């Protein structure tokens, strides 16, 4: 049995803060809404650096704004 990762994705919060939808982001970065939804909901197992860069450019953030690391004592989310 593999251990679940602790990487968190804050795409939802960034989109809300910028008044942007997944559909708008999808059109700007060339990634399907379905794949962005998988990422947003924390179910992605990997992300390409080119996709990460495109998302950061479109949303105006850095990878550190988009991704975090949940600590053992932090709530899941």
MARGUVO-21040 format. One record per residue (C-alpha): residue number from 0; x, z, y; residue in three letters. Coordinates in nm, 3 decimals. Each point is the difference from the previous one (the first is absolute). Last residue first. Example, Ala and Ser with C-alpha at 12.3 -4.5 7.8 and 13.67 -1.06 7.14 Angstrom:
<nodes>
<node num="1" X="1.367" Z="0.714" Y="-0.106" residuo="SER"/>
<node num="0" X="-0.137" Z="0.066" Y="-0.344" residuo="ALA"/>
</nodes>
This chain:
<nodes>
<node num="76" X="-0.794" Z="0.260" Y="1.995" residuo="UNK"/>
<node num="75" X="0.134" Z="0.269" Y="-0.226" residuo="UNK"/>
<node num="74" X="0.052" Z="0.336" Y="0.169" residuo="UNK"/>
<node num="73" X="0.357" Z="0.101" Y="0.077" residuo="UNK"/>
<node num="72" X="0.180" Z="0.258" Y="-0.220" residuo="UNK"/>
<node num="71" X="0.189" Z="-0.253" Y="-0.216" residuo="UNK"/>
<node num="70" X="0.080" Z="-0.204" Y="0.306" residuo="UNK"/>
<node num="69" X="-0.168" Z="-0.328" Y="0.080" residuo="UNK"/>
<node num="68" X="0.237" Z="-0.268" Y="0.118" residuo="UNK"/>
<node num="67" X="-0.103" Z="-0.227" Y="0.285" residuo="UNK"/>
<node num="66" X="-0.052" Z="-0.367" Y="0.066" residuo="UNK"/>
<node num="65" X="-0.150" Z="-0.184" Y="0.299" residuo="UNK"/>
<node num="64" X="0.165" Z="0.181" Y="0.288" residuo="UNK"/>
<node num="63" X="0.331" Z="0.011" Y="-0.189" residuo="UNK"/>
<node num="62" X="-0.025" Z="-0.375" Y="-0.063" residuo="UNK"/>
<node num="61" X="-0.013" Z="-0.046" Y="0.378" residuo="UNK"/>
<node num="60" X="-0.308" Z="-0.082" Y="0.202" residuo="UNK"/>
<node num="59" X="-0.156" Z="-0.273" Y="0.212" residuo="UNK"/>
<node num="58" X="-0.292" Z="-0.081" Y="-0.230" residuo="UNK"/>
<node num="57" X="0.085" Z="-0.368" Y="-0.046" residuo="UNK"/>
<node num="56" X="0.379" Z="0.051" Y="-0.001" residuo="UNK"/>
<node num="55" X="-0.024" Z="0.297" Y="-0.237" residuo="UNK"/>
<node num="54" X="-0.228" Z="-0.195" Y="-0.234" residuo="UNK"/>
<node num="53" X="0.236" Z="-0.300" Y="0.001" residuo="UNK"/>
<node num="52" X="0.304" Z="0.220" Y="-0.066" residuo="UNK"/>
<node num="51" X="-0.170" Z="0.176" Y="-0.292" residuo="UNK"/>
<node num="50" X="-0.106" Z="-0.335" Y="-0.141" residuo="UNK"/>
<node num="49" X="0.354" Z="-0.138" Y="0.025" residuo="UNK"/>
<node num="48" X="0.137" Z="0.324" Y="-0.150" residuo="UNK"/>
<node num="47" X="-0.227" Z="-0.052" Y="-0.298" residuo="UNK"/>
<node num="46" X="-0.229" Z="0.287" Y="-0.092" residuo="UNK"/>
<node num="45" X="-0.023" Z="0.183" Y="-0.332" residuo="UNK"/>
<node num="44" X="-0.235" Z="0.205" Y="-0.218" residuo="UNK"/>
<node num="43" X="-0.300" Z="-0.041" Y="0.227" residuo="UNK"/>
<node num="42" X="-0.286" Z="0.246" Y="-0.057" residuo="UNK"/>
<node num="41" X="0.034" Z="0.195" Y="0.325" residuo="UNK"/>
<node num="40" X="-0.335" Z="-0.108" Y="0.144" residuo="UNK"/>
<node num="39" X="0.161" Z="-0.203" Y="0.276" residuo="UNK"/>
<node num="38" X="0.226" Z="-0.185" Y="-0.247" residuo="UNK"/>
<node num="37" X="-0.287" Z="-0.097" Y="-0.229" residuo="UNK"/>
<node num="36" X="-0.204" Z="-0.096" Y="0.306" residuo="UNK"/>
<node num="35" X="0.287" Z="-0.218" Y="0.124" residuo="UNK"/>
<node num="34" X="0.001" Z="-0.175" Y="-0.338" residuo="UNK"/>
<node num="33" X="-0.375" Z="-0.063" Y="0.013" residuo="UNK"/>
<node num="32" X="0.014" Z="-0.115" Y="0.363" residuo="UNK"/>
<node num="31" X="0.248" Z="-0.264" Y="-0.110" residuo="UNK"/>
<node num="30" X="0.345" Z="-0.010" Y="0.159" residuo="UNK"/>
<node num="29" X="0.089" Z="-0.262" Y="0.262" residuo="UNK"/>
<node num="28" X="0.115" Z="0.250" Y="0.262" residuo="UNK"/>
<node num="27" X="-0.226" Z="-0.087" Y="0.294" residuo="UNK"/>
<node num="26" X="-0.308" Z="-0.105" Y="-0.197" residuo="UNK"/>
<node num="25" X="0.022" Z="0.306" Y="-0.222" residuo="UNK"/>
<node num="24" X="0.035" Z="0.226" Y="0.303" residuo="UNK"/>
<node num="23" X="-0.318" Z="-0.141" Y="0.151" residuo="UNK"/>
<node num="22" X="-0.186" Z="0.039" Y="-0.331" residuo="UNK"/>
<node num="21" X="0.136" Z="0.353" Y="-0.044" residuo="UNK"/>
<node num="20" X="-0.150" Z="0.089" Y="0.337" residuo="UNK"/>
<node num="19" X="0.178" Z="0.088" Y="0.324" residuo="UNK"/>
<node num="18" X="-0.097" Z="0.252" Y="0.267" residuo="UNK"/>
<node num="17" X="0.364" Z="0.102" Y="0.043" residuo="UNK"/>
<node num="16" X="-0.046" Z="0.368" Y="-0.087" residuo="UNK"/>
<node num="15" X="-0.240" Z="-0.094" Y="-0.279" residuo="UNK"/>
<node num="14" X="0.251" Z="-0.244" Y="-0.149" residuo="UNK"/>
<node num="13" X="0.280" Z="0.257" Y="0.017" residuo="UNK"/>
<node num="12" X="-0.214" Z="0.267" Y="-0.166" residuo="UNK"/>
<node num="11" X="-0.097" Z="-0.232" Y="-0.286" residuo="UNK"/>
<node num="10" X="0.358" Z="-0.120" Y="-0.048" residuo="UNK"/>
<node num="9" X="0.132" Z="0.353" Y="-0.052" residuo="UNK"/>
<node num="8" X="0.144" Z="-0.057" Y="-0.346" residuo="UNK"/>
<node num="7" X="0.127" Z="0.294" Y="-0.203" residuo="UNK"/>
<node num="6" X="0.294" Z="-0.004" Y="-0.240" residuo="UNK"/>
<node num="5" X="-0.013" Z="0.284" Y="-0.253" residuo="UNK"/>
<node num="4" X="0.022" Z="-0.208" Y="-0.318" residuo="UNK"/>
<node num="3" X="-0.184" Z="0.097" Y="-0.319" residuo="UNK"/>
<node num="2" X="0.227" Z="0.106" Y="-0.287" residuo="UNK"/>
<node num="1" X="0.002" Z="-0.227" Y="-0.301" residuo="UNK"/>
<node num="0" X="-0.143" Z="0.101" Y="-0.338" residuo="UNK"/>
</nodes>
